[in-house]
Amino acid sequence: MRYKEGKNKHQLSLTPICLDDYVPEDHLCRVISAFTSQLDMKALGFKYAEPNNLGCRPYDPRMMLNLYIYGYMNRVRSSRRLEAETNRNIEVMWLMDRLAPDYKTISNFRKDNAKILRKTFYSFSIMLRHLGLYGGEVEATDGTKFRANNSRKNNHNKTTVKRELSRLDKKISEYMNALDKVDKEEEGDKTPTADELRAALEKLKERKIRFEELESNVESENEVSTIDSDSHLMRSGGDARALDVCYNVITTVDSKHNLIVDFDVTDRADDKGNLLNMSERAKDILGTGTFTHLGDKGFYDGEDIAACEKKGITCLVAKPKPGGRTKSKEFRLDNFSYDREKDIYECPCQYHLRFMRMQKHSNGKEYRVYANYSACSKCARKSECTKAKHRQIFRLPYQDILDIVDERTQNNKQLYRKRQEIVEHPFGTIKAVWGYKQFLCRGKIKVAAEASLAYLAYNLRRAINIFKAEGKNLLVALAI
C-alpha cells in the first residue's frame, strides 16, 4: 500500500494570483480589518495618523494595529516573531498588504502608542455595547497577578540590601588581604595576579556603591525593583511561586457572555479601594445608571462600598473574617448584635453597650464609641473578651450601609457564587490557555498597553465565537 502523495513542488500550477483568494470570507483577519477600519486614528491620537510630507514615509498605524491584534489572538507577542510572521504567514500578508516592517519598527509602534492602545480597547468595548453583547445587569470584578519583566533578584528591600552590603564588605576585605599577600609573593605562583585581584576589587566597589544608593531608596519606598521600577513583590499564586515581582490587573467582566468591560493596572498587591473606581468605569462603558456589582472580600472597604451604593450600584461583597485580640471566638465583633432602633450593641453575655462618645481616628474619620463600663468591671468572662480595661466597639460612619450589604450578600449566595465563574473565565483563557502570564514590557503605561492588546484579543475572539454560535457573522455586524 502506498502513502498519500502530495503535489510536486516543481510542477507549475494555475494557483490564485490574488492574495484575497487565500483568506476565507468569514476569517478573523477580515474581522480585525473591519474593526480597525472603523477607528478614527487621528482622533485616538495614533502616531503617524497623518503622515508628514517630508522624510521617510511611515507605516500606516492601522496596519501595525492589525499586526498586533492578530499576534495577540494567535499567541505571538514578540516583535521579532511578529516580523517573522509578516514574511511567512499568508494571513498576515493579507492583513499587512504584504508590508514587512522590521522588529524595531513593530516594537516602536507599541511603545509610541502605549496610551492610545488603552483607548483602542475602550473603543471596542463601546462597539460591544452597541452590538448588545454586554448585559449591563451583573458585573464581577477581581484582580489577577501578571509577572513583571523583573526577576526577584532585582527586587530589593531593607533586609536584602543590608545583607548584600554586609556580604560585599566581607568580600572586599578578603580581596584586600589577598592583594597584600600576592604583592609579597614571587611571580609564577598559581594564585591570581595582583592585576586580576585589583580588577575584581574594583567591580566589588562599584557594586557596593550601587547598593548604597539602593539603601537610601528603600528607606523611603520600602521596596525597589531595579529593572521595572513600577513593579512590586506580590503573592501571585500558581506556578509554585509564593512571591514574585508582579502587577495587579483589576478587571471587570460582564455576566452575559463573560466579556471584559474594563481594567486597571496597579502596583498594589491588594484590591481594596478599587470597587468604586471600577464601578464608575463600567458605568461609563455600559451606558447604564445602575447594576449589581460582585466582588470578593479583597474589595471589602466600607467607604468604597458606601460610595458605590450612594451612586446606585448594588454591591454584593463578601465580608472578611473579623480579627481582634479576643481569646475566644465567641467574643468576636460579629457576635455583638446591633439594634438600630435603640442604637445599642448586645454582647454574647447579654450586656448592652451604649453610645458613649465620638472619637477621631488617626485617618481623620470620626467613629461612634459604644461601651458599658459597669458591666465590664463585674463580668466574669472579661478576660476572654478583651485585654483592655473595658471592651469598646467602634462603629464606622457608614456601618449602616455595610450592614445592608452584608445582609444582601448573605441572602443572595446563589448569585454571589457566580462571581468566580464570571471573572475567572477570561483569566483562565488568557493566562492558562494562551500562556500570557508575564508582561514583556516595563513600566505601568507600557504594561497597560500590553494588557489592552491581550484583553482586546480575548474580547474579539469571544465575540466572533458568540456570533458564530448564534449563526451570525460579526464581520457583517461591524460593517453595518
C-alpha positions in Angstrom: 0.0 0.0 0.0 1.3 3.4 -0.9 1.3 6.6 1.1 -0.8 9.6 0.1 1.0 11.7 -2.4 1.3 15.5 -2.3 1.7 17.9 -5.2 5.1 18.1 -7.0 6.9 21.2 -5.7 8.4 21.8 -9.2 5.2 21.4 -11.1 3.7 24.6 -12.4 0.0 25.1 -11.5 -2.7 27.6 -12.0 -2.9 28.9 -8.4 -4.9 32.0 -7.5 -2.9 35.1 -8.3 -5.0 37.3 -5.9 -3.9 37.2 -2.2 -7.6 37.8 -1.2 -8.5 34.3 -2.6 -6.4 32.7 0.2 -8.4 34.2 3.0 -11.9 32.9 3.6 -14.8 35.3 3.7 -15.5 34.7 7.4 -11.9 34.7 8.5 -10.9 36.5 11.7 -8.4 38.6 9.6 -11.4 40.2 7.9 -13.0 40.9 11.3 -9.8 42.6 12.5 -9.6 44.7 9.4 -13.3 45.7 9.7 -12.7 46.8 13.3 -9.6 48.9 12.7 -11.1 50.4 9.6 -13.8 52.0 11.7 -11.4 53.6 14.1 -10.6 57.3 13.8 -6.8 57.0 14.1 -6.3 60.8 14.3 -8.9 61.3 17.0 -7.5 58.5 19.1 -4.1 60.1 18.8 -2.0 57.4 17.0 1.5 58.5 15.9 1.7 59.0 12.2 -2.1 59.0 11.8 -1.3 61.8 9.4 1.9 61.2 7.5 4.4 64.1 7.1 5.2 65.4 3.7 8.9 65.3 4.4 11.3 62.5 5.3 10.8 58.7 5.0 7.2 57.6 4.6 5.9 55.9 7.8 3.8 52.7 8.1 0.1 53.2 8.4 -0.7 52.8 12.1 -3.9 50.9 11.1 -1.7 48.2 9.5 0.5 48.0 12.6 -2.5 47.7 14.9 -3.8 44.9 12.6 -0.5 43.0 13.1 -0.5 43.3 16.9 -4.2 42.3 17.3 -3.6 39.2 15.1 -0.4 38.4 17.0 -2.1 38.5 20.4 -5.0 36.5 19.1 -2.6 33.8 18.0 -0.2 33.8 20.9 2.6 35.8 19.1 3.6 38.9 21.2 7.3 39.3 20.5 8.2 42.0 17.9 10.8 39.6 16.4 8.3 36.8 16.0 5.8 39.3 14.5 8.4 40.3 12.0 8.9 36.7 11.0 5.1 36.3 10.6 5.0 39.1 8.0 7.4 37.1 5.8 5.9 33.6 6.1 2.2 33.8 7.2 -0.2 34.4 4.3 -2.9 35.7 6.7 -0.6 38.3 8.0 0.5 39.2 4.4 -3.2 39.8 3.7 -3.7 42.0 6.8 -0.5 44.0 6.1 -0.9 44.3 2.3 2.4 42.4 2.1 4.3 45.0 4.1 7.1 43.6 6.2 8.3 46.1 8.8 11.4 45.2 10.9 11.1 44.2 14.5 12.3 47.6 15.8 9.5 49.4 13.9 7.0 46.9 15.3 8.3 47.4 18.8 8.3 51.2 18.5 4.6 51.2 17.5 3.6 49.6 20.8 6.0 51.9 22.7 4.9 55.1 21.0 1.2 54.4 21.2 1.1 52.8 24.7 -1.6 55.2 26.0 -3.5 55.1 22.7 -3.8 51.3 22.8 -5.7 51.7 26.1 -8.2 54.0 24.2 -8.5 51.4 21.4 -9.6 48.8 23.9 -12.2 51.3 25.2 -13.4 51.9 21.7 -14.0 48.2 21.1 -15.8 47.9 24.4 -18.2 50.6 23.2 -18.8 48.7 20.0 -19.6 45.5 22.0 -22.2 47.5 23.9 -23.8 48.7 20.7 -23.8 45.1 19.4 -25.8 44.1 22.5 -23.1 41.7 23.8 -23.0 43.3 27.3 -25.9 42.5 29.6 -25.2 45.5 31.8 -27.1 43.9 34.8 -24.5 41.9 36.7 -20.7 42.7 36.7 -18.0 40.9 38.6 -14.6 42.4 39.5 -11.4 40.8 40.6 -7.7 41.3 40.5 -5.1 38.9 38.9 -1.3 39.0 39.1 0.8 39.0 36.0 4.6 38.7 36.5 6.6 41.8 35.6 9.7 41.9 33.5 11.8 42.0 36.6 13.2 39.0 38.4 13.2 38.6 42.2 16.9 39.0 42.3 16.4 42.6 41.0 13.9 43.4 43.7 15.3 44.8 46.9 14.1 45.7 50.4 15.8 46.9 53.5 16.7 43.3 54.6 18.2 42.2 51.2 20.2 45.5 50.8 21.6 45.3 54.3 22.6 41.6 53.8 24.2 42.3 50.4 26.2 45.3 51.8 27.5 43.1 54.6 28.5 40.4 52.1 30.3 43.0 49.9 32.2 44.4 52.9 33.4 41.0 53.8 34.3 40.2 50.2 36.2 43.4 49.8 38.2 42.8 53.0 39.1 39.3 51.7 40.3 40.7 48.4 42.3 43.4 50.1 44.1 40.8 52.3 44.7 38.6 49.2 46.1 41.6 47.3 48.6 42.3 50.1 49.6 38.7 50.1 50.2 38.5 46.3 52.3 41.6 46.3 54.7 39.9 48.6 54.9 36.6 46.7 57.0 35.8 43.7 55.7 35.6 40.1 54.8 32.2 38.7 52.5 31.2 41.5 49.1 29.7 40.7 47.3 32.3 42.8 45.6 35.2 41.0 47.8 38.1 39.9 47.7 41.5 41.5 46.0 43.0 38.4 43.3 40.4 38.4 42.6 41.0 42.1 42.5 44.8 41.6 40.0 44.3 38.7 37.8 42.1 40.9 38.1 44.5 43.8 37.1 47.4 41.5 33.9 45.6 40.5 33.0 44.8 44.1 33.4 48.5 45.0 31.2 49.6 42.1 28.5 47.1 43.2 28.8 48.4 46.7 28.2 52.0 45.5 25.1 50.8 43.7 23.7 49.1 46.8 24.5 52.1 49.0 22.3 54.1 46.6 19.6 51.4 46.8 19.8 51.6 50.6 18.7 55.3 50.6 15.9 54.4 48.2 14.5 51.5 50.2 14.5 53.7 53.3 11.8 55.9 51.7 10.0 53.4 49.5 10.5 50.1 51.5 11.0 48.2 48.2 12.8 48.9 44.9 12.8 47.0 41.6 15.9 47.9 39.6 14.7 46.7 36.2 11.0 47.7 36.2 10.7 50.3 38.9 6.8 50.3 38.8 6.5 46.6 39.7 6.4 45.2 43.3 6.7 42.0 45.1 3.3 40.3 45.4 1.8 36.9 46.4 0.9 35.8 42.9 -0.2 32.2 43.5 0.2 29.4 40.9 3.3 28.0 39.2 4.6 27.0 42.7 5.7 30.7 43.3 4.5 32.0 46.6 6.0 35.5 45.9 7.0 37.2 42.7 7.5 40.7 41.2 4.1 41.4 39.6 1.5 43.8 38.5 -2.1 43.5 39.7 -4.7 43.9 36.9 -8.1 44.8 38.3 -10.7 43.5 35.8 -14.4 43.9 35.5 -16.3 41.3 33.5 -19.9 41.3 32.3 -22.0 38.2 33.2 -24.0 37.9 29.9 -21.1 36.5 27.8 -18.1 36.8 30.2 -16.8 39.7 28.1 -14.3 42.1 29.7 -15.8 45.6 30.3 -12.7 47.4 31.6 -9.5 47.0 33.6 -6.9 49.0 35.6 -3.2 48.1 36.1 -2.0 48.8 39.7 1.2 48.2 41.6 -0.6 47.3 44.8 -1.0 43.7 45.8 -4.4 44.1 47.4 -7.7 45.0 45.7 -9.0 47.3 48.5 -10.3 50.6 47.4 -10.9 49.7 43.7 -14.6 48.9 43.7 -15.8 52.5 43.2 -13.2 53.1 40.5 -14.2 50.0 38.5 -17.9 50.7 39.1 -17.6 54.2 37.5 -15.5 52.8 34.6 -18.1 50.2 34.0 -21.0 52.7 34.1 -19.2 54.8 31.5 -18.8 51.9 29.1 -22.1 50.1 29.7 -24.1 53.4 29.5 -26.3 52.4 32.5 -27.0 54.1 35.7 -27.1 51.0 37.9 -26.1 47.4 38.0 -25.2 44.7 40.5 -21.5 44.6 41.3 -19.9 41.4 42.7 -16.6 41.4 44.5 -14.6 39.1 46.8 -13.5 40.0 50.3 -10.5 41.8 49.0 -12.8 44.6 47.8 -14.5 45.0 51.2 -13.8 48.6 52.0 -16.6 50.4 53.9 -16.0 53.9 52.4 -15.7 52.4 48.9 -18.9 50.3 49.2 -20.9 53.2 50.7 -19.8 55.5 47.8 -20.9 52.8 45.3 -24.3 52.3 47.0 -24.9 56.1 47.0 -24.3 56.2 43.2 -26.9 53.5 42.6 -24.6 50.4 42.4 -26.0 47.4 44.1 -23.0 45.7 45.8 -22.5 42.1 46.7 -19.2 41.8 48.5 -18.0 39.0 50.8 -17.2 40.2 54.4 -13.8 39.1 55.6 -13.5 37.2 58.9 -13.2 39.6 61.8 -9.9 39.9 63.6 -9.2 41.2 67.1 -7.3 40.2 70.2 -10.0 38.2 71.8 -9.0 34.9 73.3 -12.4 33.3 72.4 -14.2 33.3 69.0 -17.4 33.8 70.9 -16.5 37.4 71.6 -15.5 38.5 68.1 -17.1 41.6 66.8 -19.6 39.8 64.5 -21.1 38.2 67.6 -22.1 41.6 69.1 -25.6 42.2 67.7 -26.6 45.8 66.9 -30.1 47.2 67.5 -30.5 50.1 65.0 -33.7 51.4 66.7 -32.3 51.6 70.2 -28.7 52.3 69.0 -27.1 49.7 71.3 -24.9 46.7 71.0 -25.7 43.5 72.8 -22.6 41.3 73.8 -22.6 37.5 74.0 -23.2 37.8 77.8 -26.4 39.8 77.1 -25.0 43.1 78.4 -25.9 46.3 76.5 -23.2 48.6 75.2 -24.5 52.1 74.8 -23.2 55.1 72.7 -20.6 56.9 74.8 -18.8 59.5 72.6 -17.5 60.4 69.1 -13.8 59.7 68.7 -11.5 60.8 65.8 -9.3 58.2 64.3 -5.7 58.7 63.1 -7.1 58.6 59.5 -9.2 61.7 60.2 -12.6 59.9 60.3 -14.9 60.0 63.3 -16.2 56.8 65.0 -19.0 56.2 67.3 -17.8 54.5 70.5 -20.0 52.1 72.4 -19.2 50.6 75.8 -20.7 49.5 79.2 -18.0 50.2 81.8 -20.0 49.0 84.8 -20.9 45.7 83.1 -17.3 45.0 82.0 -16.0 45.6 85.5 -18.1 42.9 87.0 -18.2 40.5 84.0 -16.8 37.1 84.9 -15.7 36.4 81.3 -14.0 39.8 80.6 -10.6 38.1 80.2 -12.0 36.1 77.3 -13.4 39.3 75.7 -10.6 41.9 75.9 -7.2 42.6 77.4 -8.1 46.2 77.9 -9.8 47.6 81.0 -13.1 47.8 79.2 -14.5 46.4 75.9 -15.2 49.2 73.4 -16.8 48.9 69.9 -16.0 51.5 67.3 -18.9 51.9 64.8 -17.9 53.2 61.4 -19.9 56.3 60.0 -21.0 54.1 57.0 -21.7 50.9 59.0 -25.5 51.1 58.4 -24.8 50.7 54.6 -22.3 47.9 55.3 -24.9 46.1 57.4 -27.4 46.3 54.5 -24.7 45.0 52.0 -23.7 42.2 54.4 -27.4 41.0 54.7 -27.9 41.3 51.0 -24.8 39.2 50.2 -26.0 36.5 52.7 -29.5 36.4 51.1 -28.1 36.2 47.5 -25.5 33.5 47.9 -26.5 31.8 44.6 -25.9 35.0 42.6 -22.7 35.7 44.5 -21.3 32.2 43.7 -21.5 33.2 40.0 -18.8 35.8 40.6 -15.9 33.4 40.3 -17.2 31.7 37.1 -17.8 35.1 35.5 -14.5 36.8 36.3 -12.2 33.7 36.2 -13.2 32.8 32.6 -11.0 35.5 30.9 -8.2 34.9 33.5 -8.1 31.2 32.7 -8.2 31.8 28.9 -5.6 34.5 28.8 -3.1 33.1 31.4 -3.6 29.3 31.4 -4.7 28.7 27.8 -2.9 31.4 25.9 0.1 31.5 28.3 0.2 35.2 28.9 1.5 35.0 32.5 4.2 37.6 32.2 4.5 41.1 30.7 7.2 41.7 28.1 7.3 45.5 28.6 8.4 47.5 31.6 6.6 50.4 33.3 3.0 50.8 34.1 2.0 52.6 31.0 3.6 50.1 28.6 2.2 47.2 30.7 -1.3 48.7 30.4 -0.8 48.7 26.6 0.1 45.0 26.7 -2.9 44.3 28.8 -5.1 46.3 26.4 -3.9 44.2 23.5 -4.4 40.9 25.4 -7.9 41.9 26.6 -8.9 43.2 23.2 -7.8 40.0 21.6 -9.8 38.0 24.1 -13.0 40.1 23.6 -12.6 40.0 19.8 -12.1 36.2 19.7 -15.0 35.7 22.1 -17.3 38.0 20.1 -16.6 36.1 16.9 -17.4 32.8 18.7 -20.7 34.2 20.2 -21.9 35.4 16.8 -20.9 32.1 15.2 -22.8 30.1 17.8 -25.9 32.2 17.1 -25.5 31.6 13.3 -24.4 35.2 12.6 -21.3 36.8 11.4 -19.5 39.5 13.4 -18.0 40.8 10.2 -21.4 41.7 8.9 -22.4 43.3 12.2 -19.3 45.5 12.2 -19.9 46.6 8.6 -23.4 47.9 9.5 
